[in-house]
Structure formats: C-alpha cells, structure tokens
Amino acid sequence: MKLNGSIALFQYWNRLRDGRTAPKRTEVEPADIKALLADTFILERDTRGEAVFRLAGTRLCATYGRELKGFSFPSLWREKDQRLIARLIHGVFQQKSVVVISYEGLSRNGRSNHFELLALPLDGGVENPRCLGIMTAAEKPFWLGADPIADALIDSIRVVDPDKEPMFLKNRPAIVVPPLAPSSLDAPTTISEFSRARRIRHLVVLDGGREE
C-alpha cells in the first residue's frame, strides 16, 4: 500500500477486526471513516455469484461517470483481466484475503491516471459475504470526474498478510488514521447516503433539504 487512503482504511479495518480474520460488517461505522467515504465501496455477491457494488462513494461514481450501485465489479476492467479480478474478489469473500491492486485508469478521451485499490473482507455470514474497499487516485488532475474512466490496466497485484502488514507500515510517514469512535459532534456523512445520490451530467447530487 502506497497511498494514504488505502493505508488509513487498512489500519482502521485491522484495529476493528482485533485479531479475527475479518470484522463483522455491522461493526463498520461510516462516521469513523467519513473522510474516506467518497472513495470507498462495499461489494456483495449477487445470485449469479458475481461481485457487484452494494454501495459506492460519490467521488468514485463521478470518476467512472455513473452510479455504480448494482454494477458488476469485474466489468470495470479490461475483458482479459475480468476473470482474474473475479477470482481475487472471490478470495476476499471466501478466504478472507486482503488484496492490493495498482492500476492505470484510462478515460474516454484517452487520458490516464494511476490508482490504488484495496479490498478488505467483512464477515457477513456464509450466505452474505461482503468486501469493504477503497479506490484512490494517485493524483487529482483537473479532468478527473469530468472525463470518466472507461478502461483499466493492471500494474501490479499483491495479496497481503494482514498480520505482517502493520510492521511494514511503521516505516511509512505518519498519517491520520480514522478513530474507532467519532471525535466530533458534526452530523456524519453516512454510507446510506450513497443510495440517495442522483447523477446530472458529470455531477453527483445528494437529495436533502426541505421537502414540500
């Protein structure tokens, strides 16, 4: 893991699991990771056994130019890599593995940017496996969010041993790690808000305010 968003989410997840193979999905508090929510996602397995987005952050949806909820996760990748991605996420679901993928995202207009993806298992029971993840852009060019990512080329894949990874992360520069309990009294941004988002061109709109 190289990017701060991936490191912060991993360390939150690692403290939350407290020695278990994975924390329960009900233990994840959106308010604890509100600074990361725009880039985070949750995957679930549909009736065909395919990994699909259950929830996706607003910036992530804007990056791909569409609402990702219910969308196939492997389909974000080049066709030749889709089976590999599906197998990796199956490992997260079933073997509770932790996966880090570095990739190059290619936009509709031929621009490119590097991203890092972290996939973390959640314990949702045998019948309801879940995956918590984050997709972070290495840089934030002016066009990101207006020129949607349409293709992805894998640079590297790493299956992480979560019991050893914290030792390596100690050598990284210090970053702000999400707390296990909210530290402010501000109204939190919750994952449930993702499902109320609407898209207008390249913008993501969250319904709110007064209802007549």
N, C-alpha and C positions, 0 to 999 in steps of 0.2 A: 504494500500500500504506500502510495506516494502523496496523495492529495489529502488535505486537511479534513474534507468532508468524510472521506472513507475512514480515516483514522478515528475521527470523533465518533462516528456511528459504531465502528467496531468496538471501541473501548466502552461505550455505553452498553452495547449488547453483551460484551464479555462480563462486565460487572453485574448486569441483570441476571445472567444465567447462573452465576455464583457456583461454578464447578460442574454444572449439569451440561449435557450435550447441547441444549438449547433452552432459552426461556419460553414460558408459555406466551402465546400471542396476546392474552389478556393482560399480561404484565407490562407491555409496552405502553407508556404514557406519551401521547403526542406532545403534551406541554413540555416534557423533558427535552424533546429534540426539535422544538419549534423553529430553531434557526436552520435546521436541515430539511424541514418538511417539503420545501419547494422542489427538492431534487430526489426525494425518497419515493419508494414504491413498495407495494405488497403484491406478491404473486400467489395465486392459488391454482389448484389442479381442477380442470373442468371435467365434464362427464366423459370426454374422449381421452382423458389422461394427459392433456396438453396444459402447459403452463400459460396462464393468462393473467393480465393485470386485474387485480381486485381493486386497487387504488393506485393513483399516481399523482405526484405533486404538480403544481401549476407550472413551474418553470420547466419541468420535464415534458409536460404536454406541449408547452409552447415550443420547446426545442424540436419536437417531432411534428409540430404543426397540426395536431389533432388530439382529441380526447382519447386517452389510452385505456380507460376502464373497459374491461371485457376484451381487449385486443390481445392477440397471440404474442407472447414474448419472443419466441424464436423467429417470428416473421420480421422483426426489426433488423435481422441480419441477412447477409448475402446468402443466397439459396444453398451454396455448397457448405456453409457453416451452420445451417439451421439444425441439422441432426446432432452436431457436436454440442451446440448450445442447449438443445433439449436434454441431452444426456447429462450435461453438467448441472442443470437445474433439477433434474430427477435425483441426482446425487445429493443436492441440498435438501430436497424433500424427504428422501428415504434414508440416506446415510448420515444426514445432518452435517454434511461437509460445508466448508466455507470456501467460496470461490472469488478470486480477484481477476478481472479481465481488463487489460489495457487495449483500447481500440481507437481507430481513426473513423470519425463520423464524416460522411460526405453529404453535402447539401444538394438540393435540387439544381442549384445554379453552379455546381462544380467547386464550391468552396470546401475546405476541410478544417477540422479541429480535432484535437486529441481529447479522449475521455477516459475516465477510470470507472469501472463498475465493481461494486462489492455486493455479493449475495450472501445473506446470513439466514440460517434455518430458524424457524419458530415452531414450537410444539403446539400443534392444533389438534392433536389426536391422530390416530391411524387413518381415519377417513377424511380428515381435513388438514393436510399438510399445508404449511404456509412458508413463504420466503419474504424476509424483510431486506430491502436493498437500497442502494443509492447509486446514481449515475451522475458523476461530476465532471464538468468541463475543465480541462487543464488551463484554458484561457477563456476570456469572455469577449470575443470580438464583437464589433458593432452589429454584425448581421445575425448573430445567434438569437433565435426566437422569431426572426422575421423571414429567414430563408431556411425552411425546415430541413432537418437531417433526413435523408432518404435512403442511405446505404451505410454499411459499417464494415470495416476491415479489421480483423483481429490482429493485434500486435503481439500480445503475449497472454498466457493463461497460467494462473497459479492456484493450486488447491492448498489452502492454509491450514496448518495445525494451530487451532486457537489457543492451545495451552502453551505453545512456544512463542507465538507471535508477540505477546506483550514484552518479552525480553528484547526483541529486535527494535520495537517501537521506542524503547527507552533511550535509544541513541538519536532519535529524531528531535528536532526543535520542539519546544513546548507549545501546545495548542490548547484552546479552550475545549474542555470535554463536557458534554451535557451532564447535568446533575441527575440523580435518581429521583429527585422531587423538585417541583417548580420553585424557583427562587424569587419570583416576582408576583405581584398581585394583578398584573395586567391580564386582560381576557386572553386566554391562549388560543393559538391557531390550531385547530384540531384536524386530524386526518379525515373525519367525517365530512368536513367542508369540501373535500375534493369532489365528492359525488354531486355537489350542487353547482359545480363550475360549468359555464357555458362558453363556447368559443365564438368570437366575432372577428373574422379575418385572422390576423396573427395574434389577437389578444385573447386572454382567458379572463372571463368575468365571473365573479362570485356574487350570487344573489344575496342581498342583505337590505338593511334599512327598513323603513316603514312600509307596511302593507295596507293598502286602502280597503 
